[in-house]
């Protein structure tokens, strides 16, 4: 039998290796920026076109490369960072594997211009799909200018599966923020399609955080400094009002490298116990300095995972440091997390007896047909006003002395609602149910029926981070259809003139907009239309949260509006809105 095992050509081997290192444009940006930092660059410029699909260019004023080094940099496993196995356990640079440039050159068209500061001329190299096209002397500024064009041009299957420009740009800016916050002493500039997104002069860490996340973060920062025998911890944590319901603004930098560590994150989050509202995540930018021989960064090609030699000690030091910083700033647990401005979306609070209460309906008349099947659930449970579902369509419900005859819903732990039906009862998740209600209402606003707007008595200024501003500019038309009246006012500033009429009593308009943008940013990878992502982002931000106390009228309104939805069974994210418990199943529990 003939031999069938053979060595792969270098071009194919490089493409396979590129699958690990180069997953999307953001991967290229990360590798090139890290190389620029390792080269000692003090001023780094990132230029993008079409979210990196067409062009990624990184220019630095670092040490530059000689002619020989420039060519060797594109060979696999060619690196200046290590020369023996022991070096793997003393890594202090961001890159060290010698795979990045070879992998990038395997799946793109690359042009490199570089010059050492003490040389008169530099070197230009052009490579396409691992094939050397040109190498010659050139005139260029000291440092390195790396140009990557048409990513995955020779791997159409990979290029086909890239996401939209919005999604890819979001991933790029995420990577950039991690690098920029970890290196405040470096001047960074970012341009996308000839528009400047970031201009970050070298600064202290606090100023870099403000430049990245907006002026509003300044008053929410708590400084933290801790020195122990094993490590040093320094940076800023956020006050409770800096927390968000989405993850993403948690930055742990270990020896200059951004690291994802669920273990350390848990230590920080546990220090906030009983201080943050349920379901929210703290803001922090913390720099951990530790002896290099106590950690291992040679865990994954992305170099964003780490192993600590003494995990338990690091956990305890981190947790204690965060608790001490909070205590020193007189930050103590709040006694009440029940206040939620989204209650304005629900029915009004109960007024004195016999007063008429209007139960709001967000759905058109045609949707009433959807309730026919649900009527059967409530058969035999009619009250003086009819079933709770029927009451949804009554223009008014009069609250009288005999109101106790109704089959009332009950709230459990301020999270769930129990509603009796003929076969047993429904257990409804109030947050997921309200997300579904709002999601369908907002989709309707975006597609055909723009929401009414309530003018603010005093317009409010909104100062956003560059990333938030980019998202808001993209979504502005849709957000206005949802009932917000927002005007662009300068680079990253907007003026809010009005809000959706159904949120007229919310009182936290700017926070709501920020949270909506954050949810949109987090959900941008979903295979949804932009309208669906926007509708869900606002629904998730404006919905009732667990821990919110509801009156009977509010619970009935929630139930009725849920069963008027086209898809009442699950939230937009796929969570069950309710479960049905039969009497038979309940009886069996007592046998």
C-alpha positions as semicolon CSV with decimal commas, in nm:
position;residue;x (nm);y (nm);z (nm)
1;X;0,000;0,000;0,000
2;X;0,135;0,342;-0,098
3;X;0,235;0,589;0,172
4;X;-0,039;0,846;0,236
5;X;0,113;1,075;0,500
6;X;0,291;1,382;0,363
7;X;0,415;1,717;0,481
8;X;0,187;2,009;0,407
9;X;0,320;2,298;0,197
10;X;0,413;2,602;0,406
11;X;0,132;2,808;0,254
12;X;-0,133;2,559;0,371
13;X;0,033;2,509;0,710
14;X;0,032;2,885;0,760
15;X;-0,337;2,907;0,673
16;X;-0,414;2,635;0,927
17;X;-0,209;2,816;1,191
18;X;-0,388;3,139;1,101
19;X;-0,716;2,979;1,205
20;X;-0,598;2,993;1,567
21;X;-0,442;3,337;1,563
22;X;-0,649;3,529;1,307
23;X;-1,018;3,473;1,371
24;X;-1,147;3,814;1,257
25;X;-1,015;4,170;1,193
26;X;-1,001;4,233;1,568
27;X;-0,743;3,953;1,600
28;X;-0,516;4,130;1,353
29;X;-0,559;4,463;1,532
30;X;-0,468;4,305;1,864
31;X;-0,152;4,140;1,731
32;X;-0,029;4,450;1,546
33;X;-0,095;4,684;1,837
34;X;0,085;4,450;2,077
35;X;0,383;4,433;1,839
36;X;0,391;4,814;1,826
37;X;0,393;4,832;2,207
38;X;0,664;4,565;2,235
39;X;0,871;4,771;1,989
40;X;0,866;5,059;2,234
41;X;0,624;5,279;2,044
42;X;0,520;5,595;2,228
43;X;0,276;5,710;1,959
44;X;0,061;5,452;1,779
45;X;-0,197;5,515;1,509
46;X;-0,463;5,262;1,402
47;X;-0,634;5,321;1,066
48;X;-0,932;5,110;0,956
49;X;-1,151;5,086;0,650
50;X;-1,472;4,886;0,634
51;X;-1,421;4,764;0,991
52;X;-1,083;4,615;0,904
53;X;-1,208;4,401;0,618
54;X;-1,054;4,630;0,358
55;X;-0,767;4,785;0,554
56;X;-0,593;4,758;0,891
57;X;-0,292;4,986;0,929
58;X;-0,082;5,031;1,243
59;X;0,191;5,296;1,250
60;X;0,433;5,326;1,543
61;X;0,747;5,519;1,629
62;X;0,912;5,222;1,796
63;X;1,259;5,076;1,741
64;X;1,195;4,957;1,384
65;X;1,363;4,656;1,219
66;X;1,670;4,586;1,012
67;X;1,637;4,444;0,662
68;X;1,706;4,090;0,783
69;X;1,473;4,114;1,082
70;X;1,195;4,255;0,864
71;X;1,206;3,949;0,639
72;X;1,248;3,702;0,925
73;X;0,946;3,846;1,109
74;X;0,714;3,676;0,861
75;X;0,858;3,329;0,916
76;X;0,670;3,094;1,146
77;X;0,813;3,066;1,497
78;X;1,056;3,350;1,429
79;X;1,063;3,576;1,734
80;X;1,291;3,816;1,918
81;X;1,121;3,747;2,251
82;X;1,249;3,398;2,344
83;X;1,550;3,184;2,259
84;X;1,530;2,893;2,506
85;X;1,260;2,700;2,691
86;X;1,328;2,879;3,018
87;X;1,228;3,207;2,856
88;X;0,868;3,084;2,833
89;X;0,836;3,126;3,208
90;X;0,980;3,477;3,217
91;X;0,776;3,640;2,941
92;X;0,738;4,016;2,986
93;X;0,641;4,112;2,632
94;X;0,287;4,095;2,492
95;X;0,380;3,877;2,195
96;X;0,628;3,591;2,203
97;X;0,516;3,294;1,994
98;X;0,638;3,414;1,654
99;X;0,314;3,311;1,486
100;X;0,118;3,635;1,439
101;X;0,280;3,797;1,133
102;X;0,320;3,465;0,951
103;X;-0,047;3,386;1,012
104;X;-0,165;3,732;0,906
105;X;0,046;3,722;0,588
106;X;-0,100;3,380;0,504
107;X;-0,457;3,515;0,472
108;X;-0,411;3,875;0,353
109;X;-0,210;4,118;0,143
110;X;0,057;4,270;0,366
111;X;0,290;4,562;0,315
112;X;0,558;4,643;0,573
113;X;0,767;4,959;0,588
114;X;1,017;4,981;0,871
115;X;1,335;5,169;0,967
116;X;1,562;5,166;1,267
117;X;1,626;5,510;1,415
118;X;1,999;5,501;1,341
119;X;1,956;5,396;0,975
120;X;1,916;5,635;0,682
121;X;1,687;5,409;0,479
122;X;1,428;5,151;0,564
123;X;1,292;4,829;0,420
124;X;0,971;4,762;0,228
125;X;0,827;4,411;0,206
126;X;0,511;4,305;0,021
127;X;0,361;3,959;0,083
128;X;0,037;3,809;-0,048
129;X;-0,090;3,481;0,090
130;X;0,255;3,388;0,230
131;X;0,416;3,459;-0,109
132;X;0,692;3,722;-0,114
133;X;0,614;3,977;-0,384
134;X;0,873;4,244;-0,318
135;X;1,156;4,338;-0,084
136;X;1,355;4,655;-0,137
137;X;1,499;4,961;0,039
138;X;1,263;5,254;0,087
139;X;1,224;5,597;0,242
140;X;1,008;5,578;0,552
141;X;0,979;5,727;0,898
142;X;1,164;5,563;1,187
143;X;0,952;5,286;1,339
144;X;0,715;5,046;1,165
145;X;0,419;5,093;0,931
146;X;0,223;4,770;0,889
147;X;-0,056;4,761;0,628
148;X;-0,294;4,463;0,606
149;X;-0,537;4,466;0,312
150;X;-0,827;4,242;0,210
151;X;-0,827;4,001;0,502
152;X;-0,911;3,641;0,398
153;X;-0,892;3,734;0,027
154;X;-0,759;3,385;-0,047
155;X;-0,988;3,203;0,197
156;X;-1,337;3,297;0,073
157;X;-1,507;3,060;0,316
158;X;-1,355;3,247;0,609
159;X;-1,434;3,588;0,462
160;X;-1,793;3,482;0,400
161;X;-1,846;3,415;0,768
162;X;-1,727;3,756;0,885
163;X;-2,007;3,951;1,050
164;X;-2,145;4,290;0,951
165;X;-1,922;4,598;0,969
166;X;-2,100;4,701;1,289
167;X;-2,020;4,371;1,458
168;X;-1,658;4,360;1,343
169;X;-1,596;4,721;1,443
170;X;-1,736;4,651;1,787
171;X;-1,486;4,365;1,834
172;X;-1,200;4,585;1,714
173;X;-1,289;4,866;1,955
174;X;-1,320;4,616;2,240
175;X;-0,965;4,496;2,174
176;X;-0,842;4,853;2,137
177;X;-0,995;4,963;2,467
178;X;-0,825;4,677;2,651
179;X;-0,487;4,775;2,509
180;X;-0,541;5,150;2,556
181;X;-0,649;5,121;2,920
182;X;-0,352;4,895;2,995
183;X;-0,106;5,144;2,842
184;X;-0,207;5,499;2,941
185;X;0,149;5,628;2,886
186;X;0,118;5,566;2,510
187;X;-0,047;5,815;2,272
188;X;-0,314;5,637;2,063
189;X;-0,518;5,751;1,765
190;X;-0,791;5,552;1,588
191;X;-0,950;5,634;1,251
192;X;-1,233;5,447;1,080
193;X;-1,332;5,534;0,724
194;X;-1,144;5,866;0,760
195;X;-1,331;5,959;1,080
196;X;-1,134;5,995;1,402
197;X;-1,285;5,776;1,674
198;X;-1,020;5,814;1,945
199;X;-0,750;6,070;2,019
200;X;-0,583;5,965;2,342
201;X;-0,273;6,159;2,449
202;X;-0,042;5,995;2,701
203;X;-0,193;6,049;3,045
204;X;-0,237;5,914;3,395
205;X;-0,468;5,614;3,431
206;X;-0,765;5,817;3,560
207;X;-0,757;6,052;3,260
208;X;-0,726;5,756;3,022
209;X;-1,034;5,595;3,177
210;X;-1,232;5,919;3,139
211;X;-1,120;5,954;2,776
212;X;-1,230;5,599;2,698
213;X;-1,556;5,578;2,894
214;X;-1,679;5,936;2,902
215;X;-1,672;6,227;3,147
216;X;-1,959;6,084;3,351
217;X;-1,734;5,809;3,487
218;X;-1,507;6,055;3,670
219;X;-1,723;6,099;3,979
220;X;-1,787;5,725;3,998
221;X;-1,425;5,613;4,038
222;X;-1,280;5,487;4,365
223;X;-0,897;5,467;4,381
224;X;-0,742;5,144;4,503
225;X;-0,382;5,083;4,609
226;X;-0,259;4,771;4,784
227;X;0,091;4,636;4,837
228;X;0,145;4,282;4,964
229;X;0,446;4,056;4,976
230;X;0,331;3,855;4,679
231;X;0,182;4,126;4,456
232;X;0,080;4,489;4,411
233;X;-0,269;4,600;4,312
234;X;-0,345;4,948;4,185
235;X;-0,617;5,118;3,984
236;X;-0,980;5,217;4,016
237;X;-1,305;5,043;4,100
238;X;-1,649;5,187;4,033
239;X;-1,904;5,311;4,281
240;X;-2,237;5,124;4,272
241;X;-2,383;5,381;4,030
242;X;-2,113;5,286;3,776
243;X;-2,235;4,926;3,759
244;X;-2,420;4,794;3,455
245;X;-2,648;4,504;3,380
246;X;-2,413;4,392;3,104
247;X;-2,057;4,267;3,138
248;X;-1,769;4,423;2,948
249;X;-1,628;4,707;3,156
250;X;-1,412;4,492;3,379
251;X;-1,040;4,526;3,311
252;X;-0,773;4,324;3,489
253;X;-0,419;4,398;3,370
254;X;-0,152;4,157;3,496
255;X;0,205;4,276;3,437
256;X;0,084;4,500;3,155
257;X;-0,127;4,233;2,984
258;X;-0,510;4,237;2,974
259;X;-0,631;3,912;3,126
260;X;-0,969;3,742;3,155
261;X;-0,983;3,571;3,492
262;X;-1,324;3,450;3,618
263;X;-1,149;3,360;3,945
264;X;-1,028;3,716;4,015
265;X;-1,352;3,864;3,883
266;X;-1,543;3,656;4,137
267;X;-1,321;3,793;4,413
268;X;-1,401;4,149;4,307
269;X;-1,773;4,086;4,258
270;X;-1,800;3,919;4,600
271;X;-1,655;4,231;4,761
272;X;-1,956;4,421;4,625
273;X;-2,201;4,179;4,787
274;X;-2,516;4,359;4,906
275;X;-2,388;4,685;4,757
276;X;-2,487;4,635;4,394
277;X;-2,839;4,581;4,267
278;X;-2,909;4,219;4,169
279;X;-2,796;4,129;3,819
280;X;-2,548;4,417;3,782
281;X;-2,171;4,405;3,733
282;X;-1,910;4,637;3,886
283;X;-1,679;4,859;3,685
284;X;-1,308;4,823;3,750
285;X;-0,967;4,885;3,597
286;X;-0,707;4,713;3,813
287;X;-0,339;4,657;3,748
288;X;-0,184;4,357;3,921
289;X;0,195;4,341;3,943
290;X;0,343;4,005;4,039
291;X;0,671;3,819;3,999
292;X;0,676;3,664;3,652
293;X;0,775;3,323;3,789
294;X;0,448;3,311;3,988
295;X;0,231;3,314;3,675
296;X;0,210;3,129;3,344
297;X;0,090;3,322;3,037
298;X;0,179;3,043;2,795
299;X;-0,171;2,899;2,812
300;X;-0,352;3,003;2,494
301;X;-0,259;3,169;2,160
302;X;-0,472;3,474;2,244
303;X;-0,258;3,523;2,557
304;X;-0,564;3,640;2,752
305;X;-0,568;3,349;2,996
306;X;-0,332;3,309;3,286
307;X;-0,244;3,064;3,563
308;X;-0,150;3,188;3,909
309;X;0,083;2,983;4,126
310;X;-0,106;3,091;4,441
311;X;-0,465;3,144;4,329
312;X;-0,617;3,142;4,677
313;X;-0,381;3,413;4,802
314;X;-0,449;3,633;4,495
315;X;-0,822;3,585;4,551
316;X;-0,807;3,689;4,916
317;X;-0,582;3,988;4,855
318;X;-0,803;4,115;4,573
319;X;-1,128;4,071;4,765
320;X;-0,990;4,237;5,079
321;X;-0,843;4,528;4,880
322;X;-1,172;4,604;4,705
323;X;-1,366;4,585;5,032
324;X;-1,117;4,818;5,200
325;X;-1,136;5,072;4,916
326;X;-1,516;5,072;4,930
327;X;-1,514;5,108;5,307
328;X;-1,266;5,396;5,300
329;X;-1,498;5,581;5,064
330;X;-1,800;5,522;5,289
331;X;-1,976;5,301;5,037
332;X;-2,218;5,081;5,228
333;X;-2,499;4,846;5,120
334;X;-2,820;5,005;5,002
335;X;-3,132;4,901;5,187
336;X;-3,372;4,909;4,895
337;X;-3,326;4,797;4,539
338;X;-3,697;4,798;4,463
339;X;-3,719;5,136;4,297
340;X;-3,745;5,079;3,924
341;X;-3,841;5,353;3,681
342;X;-3,982;5,099;3,438
343;X;-4,295;5,083;3,657
344;X;-4,420;5,377;3,454
345;X;-4,475;5,129;3,172
346;X;-4,713;4,924;3,384
347;X;-5,058;5,018;3,511
348;X;-5,074;5,306;3,762
349;X;-5,056;5,239;4,133
350;X;-5,386;5,171;4,307
351;X;-5,579;5,483;4,396
352;X;-5,845;5,506;4,669
353;X;-6,138;5,266;4,634
354;X;-6,395;5,318;4,356
355;X;-6,158;5,532;4,152
356;X;-6,142;5,426;3,789
357;X;-5,806;5,297;3,667
358;X;-5,708;5,282;3,301
359;X;-5,519;4,963;3,213
360;X;-5,282;5,044;2,927
361;X;-5,282;4,840;2,607
362;X;-4,985;4,849;2,373
363;X;-5,144;4,626;2,108
364;X;-5,367;4,687;1,809
365;X;-5,725;4,566;1,781
366;X;-5,631;4,291;1,537
367;X;-5,417;4,125;1,804
368;X;-5,722;4,046;2,013
369;X;-5,785;3,741;1,802
370;X;-5,464;3,594;1,942
371;X;-5,635;3,562;2,281
372;X;-5,900;3,309;2,178
373;X;-5,696;3,009;2,282
374;X;-5,594;3,173;2,608
375;X;-5,955;3,228;2,710
376;X;-5,986;2,854;2,768
377;X;-5,721;2,868;3,036
378;X;-5,940;3,096;3,245
379;X;-6,273;2,920;3,179
380;X;-6,476;2,900;3,499
381;X;-6,273;3,168;3,673
382;X;-6,467;3,474;3,556
383;X;-6,519;3,754;3,803
384;X;-6,769;4,036;3,806
385;X;-6,558;4,207;3,539
386;X;-6,492;3,885;3,343
387;X;-6,155;3,705;3,319
388;X;-5,833;3,892;3,369
389;X;-5,763;3,847;2,998
390;X;-6,096;4,000;2,903
391;X;-6,034;4,286;3,144
392;X;-5,733;4,382;2,933
393;X;-5,963;4,500;2,657
394;X;-6,207;4,685;2,876
395;X;-6,156;5,058;2,842
396;X;-6,195;5,100;3,216
397;X;-6,202;4,876;3,522
398;X;-6,394;5,004;3,822
399;X;-6,246;4,905;4,156
400;X;-6,532;4,851;4,398
401;X;-6,595;4,704;4,740
402;X;-6,663;4,358;4,596
403;X;-6,325;4,349;4,420
404;X;-6,211;4,071;4,655
405;X;-6,431;3,833;4,455
406;X;-6,176;3,836;4,171
407;X;-5,925;3,553;4,128
408;X;-5,622;3,758;4,220
409;X;-5,266;3,700;4,105
410;X;-4,996;3,680;4,372
411;X;-4,631;3,779;4,367
412;X;-4,364;3,542;4,498
413;X;-4,029;3,679;4,617
414;X;-4,088;3,987;4,401
415;X;-3,981;3,781;4,100
416;X;-4,270;3,557;3,997
417;X;-4,646;3,593;3,960
418;X;-4,891;3,313;4,032
419;X;-5,215;3,324;3,833
420;X;-5,488;3,064;3,872
421;X;-5,623;2,880;3,566
422;X;-5,881;2,601;3,541
423;X;-5,622;2,320;3,529
424;X;-5,392;2,458;3,797
425;X;-5,191;2,777;3,787
426;X;-4,935;2,970;3,587
427;X;-4,600;3,074;3,733
428;X;-4,485;3,381;3,540
429;X;-4,137;3,533;3,541
430;X;-4,214;3,904;3,562
431;X;-3,889;4,021;3,402
432;X;-3,894;3,785;3,103
433;X;-4,264;3,848;3,050
434;X;-4,216;4,224;3,047
435;X;-3,918;4,192;2,809
436;X;-4,144;4,006;2,566
437;X;-4,419;4,269;2,595
438;X;-4,186;4,561;2,537
439;X;-3,992;4,383;2,262
440;X;-4,302;4,333;2,048
441;X;-4,421;4,686;2,116
442;X;-4,083;4,831;2,014
443;X;-4,065;4,620;1,699
444;X;-4,402;4,765;1,602
445;X;-4,270;5,116;1,668
446;X;-3,965;5,053;1,451
447;X;-4,151;4,896;1,160
448;X;-4,475;5,086;1,121
449;X;-4,599;5,284;1,420
450;X;-4,341;5,528;1,566
451;X;-4,397;5,585;1,936
452;X;-4,529;5,910;2,075
453;X;-4,276;6,145;2,234
454;X;-4,305;6,336;2,560
455;X;-4,104;6,660;2,553
456;X;-3,870;6,718;2,846
457;X;-3,916;7,042;3,037
458;X;-3,537;7,081;3,048
459;X;-3,330;6,914;2,771
460;X;-3,050;6,694;2,901
461;X;-2,692;6,674;2,778
462;X;-2,556;6,327;2,709
463;X;-2,177;6,285;2,705
464;X;-2,086;5,944;2,562
465;X;-1,769;5,747;2,519
466;X;-1,643;5,728;2,158
467;X;-1,771;5,371;2,130
468;X;-2,116;5,462;2,265
469;X;-2,128;5,762;2,031
470;X;-2,049;5,543;1,731
471;X;-2,334;5,307;1,818
472;X;-2,584;5,589;1,884
473;X;-2,503;5,759;1,553
474;X;-2,571;5,431;1,374
475;X;-2,903;5,373;1,556
476;X;-3,027;5,732;1,572
477;X;-3,318;5,694;1,328
478;X;-3,444;5,379;1,498
479;X;-3,411;5,531;1,844
480;X;-3,617;5,829;1,732
481;X;-3,888;5,590;1,608
482;X;-3,897;5,446;1,960
483;X;-3,996;5,788;2,089
484;X;-3,663;5,946;2,184
485;X;-3,589;6,290;2,046
486;X;-3,211;6,319;2,035
487;X;-2,993;6,577;1,860
488;X;-2,622;6,540;1,782
489;X;-2,428;6,816;1,957
490;X;-2,056;6,793;1,897
491;X;-1,822;6,498;1,863
492;X;-1,945;6,260;2,135
493;X;-2,222;6,477;2,280
494;X;-2,598;6,468;2,225
495;X;-2,895;6,661;2,358
496;X;-3,205;6,472;2,470
497;X;-3,522;6,675;2,404
498;X;-3,786;6,408;2,453
499;X;-3,849;6,050;2,560
500;X;-4,113;5,789;2,477
501;X;-4,450;5,896;2,621
502;X;-4,493;5,567;2,810
503;X;-4,167;5,638;2,995
504;X;-4,258;5,994;3,088
505;X;-4,218;5,930;3,460
506;X;-3,897;5,735;3,437
507;X;-3,658;6,000;3,570
508;X;-3,344;5,813;3,457
509;X;-3,349;5,887;3,085
510;X;-2,974;5,920;3,028
511;X;-2,898;5,603;3,225
512;X;-3,161;5,419;3,022
513;X;-3,004;5,530;2,694
514;X;-2,658;5,425;2,812
515;X;-2,784;5,086;2,921
516;X;-2,967;5,039;2,591
517;X;-2,647;5,115;2,396
518;X;-2,454;4,874;2,618
519;X;-2,707;4,596;2,559
520;X;-2,694;4,660;2,184
521;X;-2,315;4,640;2,195
522;X;-2,324;4,312;2,388
523;X;-2,588;4,157;2,160
524;X;-2,431;4,262;1,832
525;X;-2,315;3,905;1,756
526;X;-2,669;3,771;1,744
527;X;-2,801;3,663;1,406
528;X;-3,078;3,922;1,427
529;X;-3,168;4,226;1,224
530;X;-3,062;4,563;1,357
531;X;-3,427;4,638;1,438
532;X;-3,458;4,322;1,646
533;X;-3,136;4,395;1,838
534;X;-3,243;4,754;1,904
535;X;-3,591;4,650;2,018
536;X;-3,450;4,391;2,254
537;X;-3,182;4,625;2,384
538;X;-3,439;4,883;2,492
539;X;-3,681;4,616;2,617
540;X;-3,409;4,463;2,833
541;X;-3,315;4,806;2,970
542;X;-3,669;4,929;3,038
543;X;-3,822;4,604;3,163
544;X;-3,922;4,527;3,519
545;X;-3,642;4,366;3,711
546;X;-3,649;4,091;3,970
547;X;-3,703;4,238;4,313
548;X;-3,963;4,492;4,199
549;X;-4,280;4,495;4,408
550;X;-4,601;4,497;4,199
551;X;-4,960;4,574;4,289
552;X;-5,245;4,349;4,182
553;X;-5,342;4,588;3,903
554;X;-4,985;4,585;3,770
555;X;-4,972;4,205;3,782
556;X;-5,304;4,171;3,599
557;X;-5,191;4,419;3,335
558;X;-4,867;4,229;3,286
559;X;-5,051;3,897;3,246
560;X;-5,301;4,040;3,000
561;X;-5,040;4,211;2,786
562;X;-4,823;3,897;2,783
563;X;-5,106;3,683;2,648
564;X;-5,176;3,944;2,381
565;X;-4,824;3,897;2,245
566;X;-4,758;3,701;1,929
567;X;-4,503;3,484;2,112
568;X;-4,601;3,487;2,480
569;X;-4,417;3,166;2,564
570;X;-4,063;3,301;2,575
571;X;-3,858;3,618;2,610
572;X;-3,665;3,754;2,310
573;X;-3,357;3,572;2,443
574;X;-3,543;3,241;2,455
575;X;-3,615;3,221;2,828
576;X;-3,955;3,084;2,933
577;X;-4,196;3,360;3,030
578;X;-4,414;3,121;3,229
579;X;-4,464;2,758;3,322
580;X;-4,792;2,575;3,383
581;X;-4,837;2,359;3,692
582;X;-5,131;2,116;3,678
583;X;-5,336;2,027;3,983
584;X;-5,261;1,660;3,921
585;X;-4,887;1,725;3,940
586;X;-4,938;1,934;4,250
587;X;-5,145;1,664;4,422
588;X;-4,879;1,404;4,349
589;X;-4,628;1,606;4,553
590;X;-4,836;1,540;4,868
591;X;-4,862;1,163;4,828
